[in-house]
């Protein structure tokens, strides 16, 4: 059974909050948040989450899918 887009987006935000608060599990939480953003169809936010989690290959793939591969070095930070 698929989750609704609203619950997927809430899950993404929850994992980002955990990643920002965590120390040891930070990379894992950013990875999970990126996966949630992909499920929601937001490749840009997935790329940001993967970059913050130091998952550079996954981030590059998401930037490419979002059509913004050239922006990988000049991305804005989380607001």
Buried (B, 14 or more C-beta within 10 A) or exposed (E): EEEEEEEBBBBBBBBBEBBEEBEEEBBBBBBBBBBBBBBBEBBBBBBBBBBBBEBEEBBBBBBBBBEBEEEBEEBEEEE
